Amino acid sequence: MVRWGGVSSKNMIGAEVRKMSIKLNYKKRRSTLAVLRSSLSPCTAVTYRHLFLLTLLILLCSVPARGQEVLDKMVATVTSDVETDLITYSDLRWQLALQPDTPLVNPSSEALNQALRLVEDQRLILQEAKKLPAIAPTAAEIQAELNDLVKRFPSPAEFQQRVARVGLTSEKLNDIVADRVRTEKYLDFRFRNFTVITQQEVADYYRATWVAQFKTRNPGRIVPTLEGARGEIERILTERKVESDIDNFLDGARERAEIVILNPV
């Protein structure tokens, strides 16, 4: 479910940010408040909590002076169960920077909204993935994913130029890659590992689709037998089923979650 914030920044903060309890980092704030409650008297704990929220509201409501460059802004929040993730304009620029052949200078509204949709989907899946500590990425997995990411660009130098242009530090890049690995491991665990392709499905695809496509791509060559094509066909059908299952999962997750647009892009 997607809702749009008001045009007024004061109304947005009053109606949306207060409603979301300013959950920029829910887990960290929750543990901090727990420590305060255990070490302070009830009245003192409430006072500190109000002071924390008031301070954060002041920071969020601060308006830059005329002529001062606006470096970042809140774009949306994604809430599922009890966790809320904040999406900023920087998150969208980082997403664009990690997509080869995507312009970074004055990105269009269409490009930004496509990036927003991707980041929303990533956050929805990641919120589910965090419930399974066993799939936490290892350092080796993160490094391997980072290496594969760099290879998608013409050169390592161009990759470095793109991430530097959008202010993506090595620490933040490592966090993003780690989240991607965790997400992929979750999708493997939940969908790919349980996908079953029957022999009948393979045979039907071979006769109806695969043979014709092979002849088009390889005119004059002998068409492989069904057994010779079975491995490729099973991979194709598996990925199709997984993609369909993920789409259905995201549709359901969007219905259950609350996505609030704070600043349209």
C-alpha positions as MATLAB code, in Angstrom:
seq = 'MVRWGGVSSKNMIGAEVRKMSIKLNYKKRRSTLAVLRSSLSPCTAVTYRHLFLLTLLILLCSVPARGQEVLDKMVATVTSDVETDLITYSDLRWQLALQPDTPLVNPSSEALNQALRLVEDQRLILQEAKKLPAIAPTAAEIQAELNDLVKRFPSPAEFQQRVARVGLTSEKLNDIVADRVRTEKYLDFRFRNFTVITQQEVADYYRATWVAQFKTRNPGRIVPTLEGARGEIERILTERKVESDIDNFLDGARERAEIVILNPV';
ca = [
       0.000    0.000    0.000;
       1.495    3.355   -1.060;
       0.484    6.696    0.436;
       1.608   10.180   -0.552;
       2.747   12.761    1.946;
       1.426   16.302    1.993;
       2.997   19.117    0.003;
       3.875   21.170    3.078;
       7.112   20.057    4.748;
       5.645   20.950    8.162;
       2.545   18.900    7.468;
       4.707   16.071    6.171;
       6.775   16.024    9.340;
       3.718   16.374   11.553;
       1.558   13.786    9.823;
       4.085   11.318    8.483;
       7.364   11.496   10.367;
       5.704   11.655   13.799;
       3.371    8.852   12.774;
       6.311    6.687   11.792;
       8.033    7.580   15.132;
      11.002    8.743   13.054;
      12.203    5.165   12.638;
      15.387    5.952   10.739;
      16.972    3.004   12.501;
      14.297    1.169   14.451;
      16.368   -1.618   15.888;
      19.169    0.603   17.100;
      16.751    3.106   18.660;
      14.733    0.328   20.305;
      17.838   -1.129   21.995;
      18.931    2.353   23.102;
      15.568    3.074   24.699;
      15.654   -0.315   26.425;
      18.974    0.576   28.059;
      17.617    3.942   29.156;
      14.514    2.378   30.686;
      16.567   -0.163   32.623;
      18.996    2.393   34.033;
      16.733    5.395   34.689;
      13.581    5.994   36.661;
      10.309    5.847   34.636;
       9.899    9.624   34.601;
      13.495   10.227   33.601;
      13.290    7.601   30.827;
      10.211    9.265   29.357;
      11.924   12.662   29.515;
      14.974   11.366   27.642;
      12.775    9.692   25.052;
      10.890   12.915   24.391;
      14.175   14.818   24.222;
      15.490   12.315   21.653;
      12.407   12.648   19.457;
      12.337   16.427   19.773;
      15.988   16.709   18.778;
      15.453   14.480   15.760;
      12.407   16.469   14.692;
      14.411   19.688   14.838;
      17.115   18.152   12.663;
      14.610   16.855   10.126;
      12.719   20.147    9.972;
      15.832   22.251    9.470;
      15.591   24.242    6.242;
      18.817   25.179    4.433;
      19.517   28.872    3.965;
      18.952   30.462    0.576;
      21.717   29.507   -1.805;
      22.848   26.562    0.300;
      23.037   23.260   -1.595;
      20.557   20.585   -0.522;
      22.674   17.432   -0.339;
      19.968   14.933    0.547;
      16.287   14.584    1.326;
      13.845   11.998    2.559;
      11.971   10.323   -0.293;
       9.959    7.473    1.218;
       9.546    5.105    4.135;
       8.899    1.375    3.880;
       7.226   -0.248    6.880;
       6.653   -3.970    7.248;
       5.640   -5.515   10.591;
       7.468   -3.381   13.172;
      10.452   -2.223   11.095;
      10.609    0.987    9.124;
      13.300    1.821    6.556;
      13.931    5.324    5.306;
      14.773    5.834    1.613;
      16.684    9.008    0.792;
      17.608   10.723   -2.442;
      21.146    9.418   -1.954;
      19.807    5.842   -1.946;
      18.347    6.465   -5.406;
      21.569    8.007   -6.734;
      23.572    5.077   -5.378;
      21.197    2.653   -7.083;
      21.649    4.483  -10.401;
      25.433    4.579   -9.966;
      25.560    0.797   -9.633;
      23.636    0.324  -12.890;
      25.973    0.386  -15.927;
      25.169    2.851  -18.722;
      22.770    4.803  -16.526;
      23.175    8.625  -16.620;
      24.034   10.214  -13.283;
      23.908   13.895  -14.230;
      20.400   15.324  -13.843;
      18.623   11.949  -13.835;
      15.077   12.026  -15.189;
      12.006   11.587  -13.025;
      11.368    8.289  -14.784;
      14.841    6.990  -13.930;
      14.522    8.115  -10.317;
      11.112    6.474   -9.911;
      12.414    3.240  -11.412;
      15.271    3.345   -8.922;
      12.796    4.070   -6.125;
      10.712    1.040   -7.081;
      13.825   -1.166   -7.056;
      14.983    0.134   -3.679;
      11.490   -0.351   -2.220;
      11.489   -3.972   -3.419;
      14.979   -4.504   -2.029;
      13.955   -3.169    1.376;
      10.822   -5.346    1.483;
      12.822   -8.490    0.728;
      15.638   -7.490    3.074;
      13.234   -6.992    5.968;
      12.158  -10.612    5.529;
      15.720  -11.834    4.991;
      16.880  -10.319    8.292;
      14.567  -12.734   10.099;
      16.903  -15.583    9.067;
      20.302  -15.042   10.743;
      21.621  -18.258    9.179;
      21.780  -16.605    5.741;
      23.966  -13.698    6.845;
      26.602  -13.065    4.144;
      30.226  -13.960    4.752;
      33.157  -11.687    3.954;
      34.134  -13.963    1.058;
      30.621  -13.814   -0.402;
      30.550  -10.031   -0.158;
      33.932   -9.704   -1.877;
      32.897  -12.106   -4.656;
      29.694  -10.129   -5.274;
      31.646   -6.869   -5.317;
      34.083   -8.301   -7.864;
      31.188   -9.407  -10.082;
      29.614   -5.954   -9.793;
      32.792   -4.190  -10.895;
      33.075   -6.510  -13.919;
      29.758   -5.215  -15.257;
      31.383   -1.863  -15.972;
      33.834   -1.094  -18.810;
      36.695   -0.751  -16.333;
      37.390   -0.602  -12.581;
      38.366    3.039  -13.050;
      34.959    3.945  -14.467;
      33.276    2.114  -11.622;
      35.304    4.087   -9.088;
      34.466    7.347  -10.865;
      30.737    6.614  -10.726;
      30.646    5.725   -7.033;
      32.815    8.753   -6.191;
      30.519   11.052   -8.183;
      27.526   10.142   -6.008;
      29.461   10.162   -2.735;
      29.294    6.406   -2.226;
      31.994    5.534    0.287;
      33.707    2.156    0.423;
      31.993    1.408    3.752;
      28.535    2.187    2.389;
      29.248    0.280   -0.811;
      30.221   -2.738    1.266;
      26.932   -2.454    3.197;
      24.921   -2.294   -0.038;
      26.702   -5.316   -1.494;
      26.225   -7.231    1.763;
      22.483   -6.508    1.639;
      22.360   -7.742   -1.957;
      24.082  -10.988   -1.008;
      21.718  -11.499    1.914;
      18.741  -10.822   -0.361;
      19.927  -13.282   -3.002;
      20.546  -15.976   -0.391;
      17.044  -15.437    0.970;
      15.514  -15.757   -2.497;
      17.499  -18.946   -3.091;
      16.343  -20.355    0.230;
      12.697  -19.407   -0.142;
      12.119  -19.943   -3.858;
      14.909  -21.401   -5.988;
      15.705  -24.344   -3.717;
      12.095  -25.494   -3.733;
      11.324  -25.039   -7.420;
      10.454  -28.316   -9.153;
      10.458  -28.778  -12.932;
       8.727  -31.912  -14.197;
       9.863  -34.023  -17.135;
       6.613  -33.181  -18.909;
       7.288  -29.463  -18.602;
      10.761  -29.971  -20.081;
       9.407  -32.035  -22.982;
       6.623  -29.547  -23.721;
       9.036  -26.607  -23.747;
      11.478  -28.505  -25.943;
       8.853  -29.214  -28.609;
       6.935  -25.944  -28.453;
       9.746  -23.424  -27.978;
      13.314  -24.617  -27.669;
      13.678  -26.390  -31.039;
      12.359  -23.404  -33.015;
      14.600  -20.972  -31.114;
      17.659  -23.179  -31.668;
      17.016  -23.339  -35.431;
      16.684  -19.551  -35.573;
      19.923  -18.992  -33.679;
      21.850  -21.787  -35.421;
      20.633  -22.212  -39.008;
      21.886  -25.404  -40.664;
      23.040  -27.060  -37.429;
      21.702  -30.365  -36.177;
      19.134  -29.861  -33.429;
      20.211  -31.490  -30.128;
      18.012  -34.200  -28.691;
      15.706  -33.598  -25.747;
      18.270  -35.182  -23.423;
      20.982  -32.955  -24.821;
      18.899  -29.848  -24.172;
      17.409  -30.927  -20.836;
      19.904  -29.082  -18.615;
      19.452  -25.755  -20.408;
      15.679  -26.087  -20.479;
      15.505  -26.896  -16.774;
      17.558  -23.774  -15.985;
      15.288  -21.624  -18.164;
      12.083  -22.970  -16.628;
      13.491  -22.737  -13.095;
      14.383  -19.072  -13.495;
      10.963  -18.332  -14.971;
       9.201  -19.945  -12.032;
      11.449  -18.203   -9.525;
      10.845  -14.845  -11.200;
       7.086  -15.434  -11.119;
       7.202  -16.476   -7.457;
       9.232  -13.396   -6.529;
       6.797  -11.116   -8.367;
       3.887  -12.674   -6.466;
       5.797  -12.360   -3.192;
       6.506   -8.665   -3.803;
       2.890   -7.978   -4.770;
       1.791   -9.495   -1.473;
       4.495   -7.705    0.496;
       3.459   -4.357   -0.977;
      -0.152   -5.007   -0.008;
       0.819   -5.807    3.578;
       3.406   -3.054    3.967;
       2.948    0.686    4.208;
       5.011    2.699    1.743;
       4.818    6.436    2.360;
       6.052    8.848   -0.314;
       7.479   11.859    1.525;
       8.960   13.715   -1.447;
       8.033   12.734   -5.031;
      10.988   12.473   -7.401;
];
